[in-house]
Amino acid sequence: MDNPLMLMIPGPTPVPQQVLLASAQPPISHRSPEFRNLMADLTADLKWLHQTQNDVLILASSGTGAMEAGILNFLSPGDRVLVGCNGKFGDRWANLCDQFGLATERMTAPWGKALDPEAFRLHLQAQPNPPIKAVIITHSETSTGVLNDLETISHHIKAHSSALIIVDAVTSLGVCPVPMDEWRLDVVISASQKGYRMPPGLGFVAVSPFAWQAHATARFPRFYFDLGKYRIDAAANTTPFTPPVNLFFALQASLAMMKAEGLTRLFAHQQGLMQATRAALRALDLPLWVSDDAIASPAVTAIAPAQIDPELLRSHLRDQYGVVIAAGQDHMRGKLIRIGHLGYMCDRNILTTIAALEATLSDLGYPFQPGIGSQAAARCFAQPS
């Protein structure tokens, strides 16, 4: 029997049937009244998800394309930027800034540890000259499973500088709270294949009025990624270039499902998936790379098996049981494996994954009490939310 593989990675994530079917509709003209109605609905719902009154713009790109747009639209060559680096995606931001000739400073923490908000406060309080133009934070660091304290870091940035706050929310938007207006975030970047519960292909950039002021003086050349064009056209419920119309249908369906669930239940559900996964892995004595629950990301959990080859475990789990989990990245490849639990998932996804993981461990001769991980996860799900 040809069963599809079960994706338990940090993206792409499983997509609900309603969303897949929505994307299978015949396309419509992107210059039609029907498309303008679609855009109006999407704009309102995206603002709801971001908890903002600001512009939320849609790009036909990956999350990395949206990241690049975040650099090109609000900064200029030679600007000082401070980048939080505690994993692969923080490092990617810093490398991107280097590529564009920005004066890049790195605020670092070891992989698996959270960025220290106090370090940002002290650095910014020193009033560097010239001043830092932007601080870039990866909220959920997918490479390690760390959730950085964005709220506190943002507070320190606004209290001690005039810097823009640029946020990589690619694996936190739709997974945990990212209240743009309340936390005074300036540029929030995300992508469709994560918490949006839809296929890859769309990037999103939410922009504050303060960031639009910076856009007016930013000097990087830009054309396709000129967000000023997207802002003007979005106000008329259209787009400057031909959009992937069928992905817009998918986005409409997914956002409608999320709104029906509500943000409180949505975030509580994702938290529950994370807690059950961590409980199961602890019961199986598989070392959590992020041991502190307070900084654990609701998007992904990384483990560093000491008694078994992580890549052998991962490949056996895929080949024998059809469950796909992610490898470690960069220098942690072959040392970590990562289980994604974001997007369109339910208790069954976690229980199935843990049961398949136990079967794999048994096949590979790892000593454990059969069923102990599944029982730990089930107990978490049985607790009232």
C-alpha positions as CSV (number, residue, x, y, z in Angstrom):
1,M,0.0,0.0,0.0
2,D,1.4,3.4,-1.0
3,N,0.9,5.5,2.1
4,P,2.2,9.2,2.0
5,L,4.9,10.0,4.4
6,M,3.9,11.7,7.6
7,L,5.7,15.1,7.9
8,M,6.8,15.9,11.5
9,I,9.4,18.5,10.5
10,P,9.5,22.3,11.1
11,G,8.2,22.9,7.6
12,P,6.6,22.3,5.3
13,T,3.9,21.2,7.6
14,P,0.7,19.1,7.1
15,V,-2.0,20.9,5.2
16,P,-5.7,20.4,5.9
17,Q,-7.8,19.0,3.1
18,Q,-10.0,22.1,3.0
19,V,-6.9,24.2,2.2
20,L,-5.7,21.8,-0.4
21,L,-9.1,21.7,-2.1
22,A,-9.3,25.5,-2.0
23,S,-6.0,25.7,-3.8
24,A,-7.4,23.4,-6.5
25,Q,-10.0,25.9,-7.7
26,P,-9.7,27.3,-11.2
27,P,-7.6,30.5,-11.0
28,I,-9.3,33.9,-11.5
29,S,-8.0,37.1,-12.9
30,H,-5.9,39.0,-10.4
31,R,-7.3,42.2,-11.9
32,S,-11.0,41.2,-11.3
33,P,-13.6,42.3,-8.7
34,E,-13.5,38.8,-7.4
35,F,-9.8,39.0,-6.7
36,R,-10.2,42.4,-5.0
37,N,-12.8,40.9,-2.7
38,L,-10.4,38.0,-1.9
39,M,-7.6,40.5,-1.1
40,A,-9.8,42.5,1.2
41,D,-10.6,39.4,3.2
42,L,-7.0,38.3,3.3
43,T,-5.8,41.7,4.5
44,A,-8.3,41.8,7.4
45,D,-7.5,38.2,8.5
46,L,-3.8,38.7,8.3
47,K,-4.1,41.8,10.6
48,W,-6.1,39.6,13.0
49,L,-3.4,37.0,13.1
50,H,-0.6,39.5,13.6
51,Q,-2.7,41.4,16.2
52,T,-2.0,44.6,14.4
53,Q,-3.6,47.6,12.7
54,N,-0.5,47.9,10.5
55,D,0.1,46.8,6.9
56,V,0.6,43.1,6.3
57,L,1.9,42.5,2.8
58,I,2.0,39.3,0.8
59,L,5.0,38.3,-1.4
60,A,5.3,35.3,-3.8
61,S,8.5,34.1,-2.1
62,S,9.9,31.9,0.6
63,G,10.6,33.2,4.1
64,T,14.1,34.0,3.0
65,G,12.8,36.2,0.2
66,A,10.7,38.1,2.8
67,M,13.9,38.4,5.0
68,E,15.7,40.0,2.0
69,A,12.8,42.4,1.5
70,G,13.1,43.3,5.2
71,I,16.7,44.4,4.6
72,L,16.2,46.2,1.3
73,N,13.2,48.3,2.3
74,F,14.2,49.7,5.6
75,L,18.0,49.9,5.6
76,S,20.8,51.5,3.6
77,P,24.4,50.4,2.9
78,G,26.7,50.9,5.8
79,D,23.9,51.0,8.4
80,R,24.7,49.5,11.8
81,V,22.6,46.5,12.7
82,L,22.6,44.2,15.7
83,V,21.6,40.6,15.0
84,G,20.7,38.0,17.6
85,C,22.6,34.8,16.8
86,N,21.8,31.6,18.7
87,G,21.2,29.2,15.8
88,K,21.3,28.7,12.1
89,F,18.6,31.2,11.3
90,G,20.0,34.0,13.4
91,D,23.3,33.3,11.7
92,R,21.5,33.5,8.3
93,W,20.3,37.0,9.1
94,A,23.8,38.1,10.0
95,N,25.2,36.6,6.8
96,L,22.4,38.3,4.8
97,C,23.3,41.7,6.4
98,D,27.0,41.1,5.6
99,Q,26.1,40.4,1.9
100,F,24.4,43.8,1.6
101,G,27.3,45.7,3.1
102,L,25.7,46.5,6.5
103,A,27.8,47.1,9.5
104,T,26.8,43.9,11.2
105,E,27.2,43.2,14.9
106,R,26.3,39.9,16.5
107,M,24.7,39.3,19.9
108,T,25.4,35.6,20.4
109,A,24.4,32.8,22.6
110,P,25.3,29.1,22.3
111,W,23.1,26.9,20.2
112,G,20.3,25.6,22.5
113,K,20.4,28.7,24.8
114,A,18.2,31.7,24.6
115,L,19.4,35.2,23.7
116,D,19.9,37.3,26.9
117,P,17.6,40.3,26.9
118,E,19.9,42.0,29.5
119,A,22.8,41.8,27.0
120,F,20.7,43.8,24.5
121,R,19.8,46.4,27.2
122,L,23.4,46.9,28.2
123,H,24.6,47.1,24.6
124,L,22.0,49.6,23.5
125,Q,22.3,51.7,26.7
126,A,25.9,52.3,25.8
127,Q,24.6,54.5,23.0
128,P,26.9,53.4,20.2
129,N,27.8,56.0,17.6
130,P,26.7,56.0,14.9
131,P,23.5,54.6,16.4
132,I,22.2,51.1,15.6
133,K,19.6,51.4,12.8
134,A,17.9,48.0,13.4
135,V,17.9,45.0,15.8
136,I,17.1,41.7,14.2
137,I,15.7,38.9,16.3
138,T,14.7,35.3,15.3
139,H,11.8,34.6,17.6
140,S,11.6,30.8,17.3
141,E,15.0,29.5,16.4
142,T,14.1,26.4,14.4
143,S,17.6,24.9,14.3
144,T,17.6,24.3,18.1
145,G,14.0,24.6,19.3
146,V,14.6,27.8,21.4
147,L,12.0,30.5,21.8
148,N,13.7,33.8,22.4
149,D,12.1,36.3,24.8
150,L,11.0,38.7,22.1
151,E,8.7,40.8,24.3
152,T,11.5,41.7,26.8
153,I,14.1,42.3,24.1
154,S,11.7,44.6,22.3
155,H,11.0,46.5,25.5
156,H,14.7,47.2,25.9
157,I,15.2,48.2,22.3
158,K,12.4,50.8,22.5
159,A,13.6,52.0,25.9
160,H,17.2,52.5,24.9
161,S,17.4,53.2,21.2
162,S,15.6,54.5,18.1
163,A,16.4,51.2,16.3
164,L,13.9,49.3,14.2
165,I,12.9,45.9,15.5
166,I,12.9,43.4,12.7
167,V,11.5,40.0,13.7
168,D,11.8,36.6,12.0
169,A,8.5,35.0,13.1
170,V,8.7,32.3,10.4
171,T,8.0,29.5,12.9
172,S,6.2,31.5,15.6
173,L,3.4,33.3,13.7
174,G,0.3,31.2,14.1
175,V,2.1,29.0,16.7
176,C,2.5,31.4,19.7
177,P,1.6,35.0,20.4
178,V,3.4,37.6,18.3
179,P,1.2,40.7,19.1
180,M,2.9,43.2,16.8
181,D,1.3,46.4,18.1
182,E,1.5,45.5,21.8
183,W,5.1,44.6,21.6
184,R,5.9,47.6,19.3
185,L,7.5,45.5,16.6
186,D,8.4,47.2,13.4
187,V,8.9,44.5,10.7
188,V,7.5,41.0,11.2
189,I,8.4,38.4,8.7
190,S,6.7,34.9,8.2
191,A,6.1,32.3,5.6
192,S,3.2,30.1,4.5
193,Q,4.5,26.6,5.0
194,K,4.8,26.8,8.8
195,G,2.1,28.0,11.2
196,Y,-0.2,29.1,8.4
197,R,-1.0,25.4,7.6
198,M,-0.7,25.8,3.9
199,P,1.8,24.9,1.1
200,P,5.1,26.8,0.6
201,G,5.2,29.8,-1.7
202,L,4.1,32.9,0.2
203,G,6.1,35.3,2.4
204,F,4.5,37.9,4.6
205,V,5.9,41.2,5.8
206,A,4.0,43.3,8.4
207,V,5.2,46.9,8.6
208,S,4.8,49.5,11.3
209,P,4.4,53.3,10.7
210,F,7.9,53.8,12.1
211,A,9.3,51.3,9.6
212,W,7.6,53.1,6.8
213,Q,9.4,56.3,7.8
214,A,12.7,54.3,7.4
215,H,11.5,53.1,4.0
216,A,11.3,56.7,2.8
217,T,15.0,57.1,3.3
218,A,16.3,53.6,2.6
219,R,18.8,53.5,-0.3
220,F,19.1,49.9,-1.4
221,P,17.9,49.4,-5.0
222,R,14.8,47.3,-5.2
223,F,12.1,46.5,-7.7
224,Y,10.2,43.3,-7.3
225,F,10.7,43.5,-3.5
226,D,9.8,47.2,-3.2
227,L,7.3,47.0,-0.4
228,G,6.1,50.5,-1.2
229,K,4.5,49.2,-4.3
230,Y,2.8,46.4,-2.4
231,R,1.5,48.9,0.2
232,I,-0.1,51.1,-2.5
233,D,-1.7,48.3,-4.3
234,A,-2.9,46.5,-1.1
235,A,-4.8,49.7,-0.2
236,A,-6.7,49.1,-3.4
237,N,-7.0,45.4,-2.7
238,T,-4.7,44.4,-5.5
239,T,-1.1,43.5,-6.1
240,P,1.7,45.1,-8.1
241,F,2.7,41.8,-9.9
242,T,1.0,38.6,-10.8
243,P,0.3,36.7,-7.6
244,P,0.0,32.9,-7.1
245,V,-3.8,33.2,-7.1
246,N,-4.3,29.6,-6.0
247,L,-2.2,30.0,-3.0
248,F,-4.3,33.0,-2.1
249,F,-7.3,30.7,-2.1
250,A,-5.5,28.4,0.2
251,L,-4.5,31.2,2.5
252,Q,-8.2,32.4,2.7
253,A,-9.3,28.9,3.7
254,S,-6.6,28.4,6.2
255,L,-7.1,31.8,7.9
256,A,-10.8,31.1,8.1
257,M,-10.1,27.8,9.9
258,M,-7.8,29.6,12.3
259,K,-10.2,32.4,13.0
260,A,-12.9,29.8,13.8
261,E,-10.6,28.3,16.3
262,G,-9.5,31.6,17.8
263,L,-6.1,32.7,18.9
264,T,-6.3,31.6,22.5
265,R,-7.3,28.0,21.6
266,L,-4.9,28.0,18.7
267,F,-1.9,28.8,20.8
268,A,-3.0,26.6,23.7
269,H,-3.3,23.7,21.2
270,Q,0.3,24.2,19.9
271,Q,1.6,24.4,23.5
272,G,-0.1,21.2,24.3
273,L,1.5,19.4,21.3
274,M,4.9,20.6,22.5
275,Q,4.4,19.6,26.1
276,A,3.3,16.1,25.1
277,T,6.2,15.7,22.8
278,R,8.7,16.8,25.5
279,A,7.1,14.6,28.1
280,A,7.4,11.5,25.8
281,L,11.0,12.2,25.0
282,R,11.9,12.6,28.6
283,A,10.2,9.3,29.5
284,L,12.2,7.6,26.8
285,D,15.4,9.2,28.3
286,L,16.2,10.9,25.0
287,P,18.1,14.1,26.0
288,L,16.3,17.3,25.1
289,W,18.6,19.8,23.5
290,V,16.7,22.6,25.2
291,S,16.1,21.3,28.7
292,D,14.4,24.5,30.1
293,D,10.7,24.3,29.3
294,A,10.5,28.1,29.7
295,I,12.5,28.7,26.5
296,A,11.2,25.7,24.5
297,S,9.7,26.6,21.1
298,P,6.1,25.4,20.5
299,A,7.2,24.8,16.9
300,V,9.9,22.1,17.2
301,T,11.7,20.0,19.7
302,A,15.4,18.9,19.2
303,I,16.9,15.9,20.9
304,A,20.6,14.8,21.1
305,P,20.5,11.0,21.5
306,A,23.6,9.8,23.4
307,Q,23.3,6.0,22.9
308,I,22.1,5.8,19.3
309,D,23.1,7.4,16.0
310,P,20.7,10.2,15.3
311,E,20.9,9.8,11.5
312,L,20.3,6.0,11.7
313,L,17.3,6.7,14.0
314,R,15.9,9.3,11.6
315,S,16.4,7.2,8.4
316,H,14.9,4.0,10.0
317,L,11.9,6.0,11.3
318,R,11.3,7.2,7.8
319,D,12.0,4.1,5.8
320,Q,10.2,1.6,8.1
321,Y,7.4,3.6,9.6
322,G,6.9,6.5,7.2
323,V,7.4,9.3,9.7
324,V,9.8,12.1,8.6
325,I,11.6,14.1,11.2
326,A,14.4,16.7,10.6
327,A,18.1,16.4,10.9
328,G,20.4,18.8,12.8
329,Q,21.7,21.7,10.8
330,D,25.2,22.9,10.0
331,H,27.7,21.7,12.7
332,M,24.9,19.9,14.6
333,R,24.1,17.6,11.7
334,G,24.6,14.1,12.9
335,K,24.2,15.2,16.5
336,L,20.6,16.4,16.7
337,I,17.3,15.3,15.4
338,R,14.2,17.6,15.4
339,I,10.5,16.8,15.7
340,G,8.2,19.5,14.3
341,H,4.9,20.0,16.0
342,L,3.5,23.1,14.4
343,G,0.8,23.7,11.8
344,Y,-2.2,21.5,11.2
345,M,-1.6,18.8,13.7
346,C,-3.6,17.1,16.4
347,D,-2.9,14.7,19.4
348,R,-2.9,11.8,17.0
349,N,0.1,13.1,15.1
350,I,2.1,13.2,18.2
351,L,1.0,9.8,19.5
352,T,1.6,8.2,16.1
353,T,5.1,9.7,16.0
354,I,6.0,8.6,19.5
355,A,4.7,5.1,18.8
356,A,6.8,4.9,15.6
357,L,9.8,6.3,17.4
358,E,9.4,3.6,20.1
359,A,9.2,0.9,17.4
360,T,12.4,2.3,15.8
361,L,14.2,2.4,19.1
362,S,13.2,-1.2,19.7
363,D,14.4,-2.2,16.3
364,L,17.8,-0.5,16.9
365,G,18.3,-2.1,20.3
366,Y,17.8,1.0,22.5
367,P,16.9,0.0,26.0
368,F,13.6,1.4,27.3
369,Q,10.3,0.3,28.8
370,P,7.9,-0.3,25.8
371,G,5.0,2.2,25.7
372,I,6.5,4.6,28.3
373,G,6.8,7.5,25.8
374,S,3.3,7.0,24.4
375,Q,1.8,6.8,27.9
376,A,3.6,10.0,28.9
377,A,2.2,11.9,25.9
378,A,-1.3,10.4,26.4
379,R,-1.3,11.6,30.0
380,C,-0.5,15.1,28.9
381,F,-3.3,15.1,26.4
382,A,-5.7,13.7,29.1
383,Q,-5.1,16.7,31.3
384,P,-7.8,19.5,31.1
385,S,-6.6,22.5,29.1
